[in-house]
Amino acid sequence: MYKNPFLSICQQAYQCSVRQFQAFFDSC
């Protein structure tokens, strides 16, 4: 199955930002 490299990079960046937001809200 063909995977779009740009899409996978986008997904990784999104997951990383989600983790950062969760850590930020947990610290509040």
N, C-alpha and C positions, 0 to 999 in steps of 0.2 A: 504493500500500500504506500502510495506517495505521500510524503509529509512535507508541508510547507515549512522551511526553516524559519522564515519570518514569523509564522504563526506560533511555532514552538517557543521562539524567543519571547514573543508577546505573552504567551501563557506563563512562562517562567517569571517574567517581570511582574505579571499580575499576582501570581501566587506569593512572590516575595513581598510585594506591597501589602497584600492582605495580612501576611504574618506581622509586618511592621505595625499595621493599624491595630491588630489584636493586641500586640505587646503594649502599644501606647494606651489603649483603653484599659488594659489590665493594670497599668501603673497608676491610673487615675483613682 
